[in-house]
Amino acid sequence: MKIAIVSNGSSLLRLKKGVEIDSHDLVIRQNFYYYFIDPEITGIKVDIWSCAFDFNKYDDEGRSKEIWCARPLKWENGGKWRILPHIDRKRITKDIHEGEYNRISQITKDAGGSNPTTGFLTLKFTQALYPEADISLYGYDFYEPPKHYYDKDFKISNAILYKDHSPDIEKKLVQEGVKNGEYKRIIE
């Protein structure tokens, strides 16, 4: 099985890999992917939408076949985050349960980082669910400060988005995974 995990780095605008992305058996997109989708540039196929649900405008308007919560569902009632009422909960097919979240979080912390981003959670969760898959990463740019391809339409500053994340550590971890042959990172 060939899987494309599409993050939101601005390299997608330069690379124009939309057709290539959409040719994968399974396409996983993250967070606010729907602010800018284009057949040639970012691709339009979305089988799974992986998101954290902790912002005020989250709605891919049914584009995805299923939704993954990039935070444990049980946290919703614990006050750590919330699923917005307009999200169809029947489409939420998987959550990164607390044990899995803690396992992935520990990988980040052991490397000297803080809380894992949705991108890193999605990558590690995909590896756990599809251990034999051929995984390609798109839009995993790790800019400092982080720059998303939808920034022109986005109203929340990157300073707020990354206040408790460590993209430099996750970049190192992703590069190690590429070097070890766990997945490919498409950057050119």
C-alpha positions in Angstrom: 0.0 0.0 0.0 1.3 3.5 -0.9 0.4 6.2 1.5 0.9 10.0 1.1 0.8 12.0 4.3 0.4 15.6 3.4 1.4 18.2 5.9 1.0 22.0 5.4 4.5 23.2 4.5 4.7 25.8 1.8 7.0 23.6 -0.3 3.8 22.2 -1.7 3.3 25.4 -3.6 6.8 25.1 -5.2 6.8 21.3 -5.8 3.4 21.0 -7.6 3.0 17.4 -6.7 -0.8 17.3 -6.7 -1.1 14.5 -9.3 1.6 12.4 -7.6 0.0 12.8 -4.2 -3.5 11.9 -5.5 -2.1 8.7 -7.1 -1.4 7.1 -3.7 -3.7 4.4 -2.4 -4.4 6.4 0.8 -4.0 10.2 1.2 -3.9 11.6 4.7 -4.2 15.4 5.1 -3.8 17.5 8.2 -5.4 20.4 10.1 -6.4 23.3 7.8 -5.6 21.6 4.4 -8.9 22.7 2.9 -7.9 26.4 2.9 -6.1 25.8 -0.4 -6.5 22.6 -2.4 -5.6 22.5 -6.1 -5.4 19.4 -8.4 -1.9 20.4 -9.8 -0.3 21.9 -6.7 -1.5 20.2 -3.5 -3.8 17.5 -4.9 -7.4 17.1 -4.0 -7.8 13.5 -2.8 -8.4 13.1 0.9 -9.2 9.8 2.5 -8.3 10.7 6.0 -8.3 14.1 7.7 -6.0 14.1 10.8 -6.6 17.1 13.1 -6.3 18.3 16.6 -9.7 20.1 16.8 -8.5 22.9 19.0 -9.2 25.9 16.9 -12.4 27.8 16.3 -12.7 27.0 12.5 -12.4 23.4 11.8 -14.6 21.9 9.0 -13.5 20.2 5.9 -17.2 20.1 4.8 -17.2 16.3 4.3 -14.3 16.1 1.9 -12.6 13.4 3.9 -14.0 9.8 4.1 -12.9 9.6 7.8 -11.4 11.7 10.5 -8.6 10.9 12.9 -8.3 12.8 16.1 -4.7 13.7 16.7 -5.5 13.9 20.4 -7.1 11.3 22.7 -10.9 11.6 22.5 -11.2 11.0 26.2 -9.4 14.4 26.7 -12.4 16.2 25.4 -14.3 15.9 28.6 -11.1 16.5 30.7 -10.9 20.1 29.4 -7.7 19.7 27.5 -9.4 20.3 24.2 -12.8 20.1 22.5 -14.4 18.8 19.3 -16.5 21.5 17.9 -20.2 20.8 17.8 -20.6 21.1 14.0 -18.2 18.2 13.4 -20.0 15.0 12.5 -18.7 12.6 15.2 -19.7 9.6 13.1 -16.9 10.4 10.7 -14.3 10.2 13.6 -13.1 6.7 13.1 -9.9 6.7 15.0 -8.3 8.7 17.8 -4.8 8.6 18.9 -5.7 7.0 22.2 -3.9 8.2 25.3 -1.4 5.3 25.4 -0.4 5.9 21.8 -0.3 9.6 22.3 2.0 9.1 25.3 4.2 6.7 23.3 4.6 9.2 20.5 5.0 12.1 22.9 7.8 10.3 24.7 9.7 9.9 21.4 9.7 13.7 21.0 10.6 14.3 24.7 13.4 11.7 24.6 14.9 13.7 21.7 14.8 16.9 23.8 11.5 18.3 22.4 8.1 19.2 23.8 4.6 18.2 22.8 4.3 16.5 19.4 2.7 18.3 16.5 -0.3 17.0 14.6 2.2 16.2 11.7 4.4 14.0 13.9 1.5 12.3 15.6 -0.1 11.6 12.2 3.2 10.1 10.9 3.8 7.9 13.9 0.2 6.8 14.2 0.2 5.9 10.4 3.3 3.8 10.9 1.7 2.0 13.8 -1.5 1.3 11.8 0.2 0.4 8.5 3.6 -1.0 9.4 4.2 -2.5 5.9 3.1 0.6 3.9 5.3 2.6 1.6 4.9 6.1 3.2 5.8 9.4 1.4 5.7 12.7 3.3 4.8 15.9 1.6 4.9 19.4 3.1 7.0 18.5 6.0 9.2 21.6 5.7 10.1 22.6 9.3 10.7 26.2 8.5 11.8 28.5 11.3 9.4 30.1 11.9 7.0 27.5 10.5 5.4 28.6 7.2 2.2 27.0 6.0 1.0 27.1 2.4 -2.3 28.5 3.5 -0.8 31.4 5.5 -2.3 34.1 3.4 -5.8 33.0 4.5 -4.9 31.9 8.0 -5.7 34.2 10.9 -3.8 32.5 13.8 -0.2 33.4 14.1 2.5 30.7 13.9 3.8 31.9 17.3 0.5 30.7 18.9 0.5 27.5 16.8 4.0 26.5 17.8 4.3 27.8 21.4 4.4 24.3 22.9 6.0 22.4 19.9 9.6 21.9 18.9 9.8 21.7 15.1 13.6 21.5 15.1 13.5 18.3 17.1 10.7 16.8 15.0 12.7 17.7 11.9 15.7 15.7 13.3 13.5 12.7 14.1 11.8 12.8 10.6 15.3 13.0 9.0 16.4 10.0 11.0 13.4 8.0 9.9 14.2 8.9 6.2 17.8 7.8 6.7 16.6 4.5 8.3 14.3 3.9 5.3 11.1 4.1 7.3 9.5 6.6 4.8 10.4 9.1 2.1 10.3 12.9 2.6 9.4 14.6 -0.7 11.2 17.9 -0.7 12.3 18.4 -4.4 
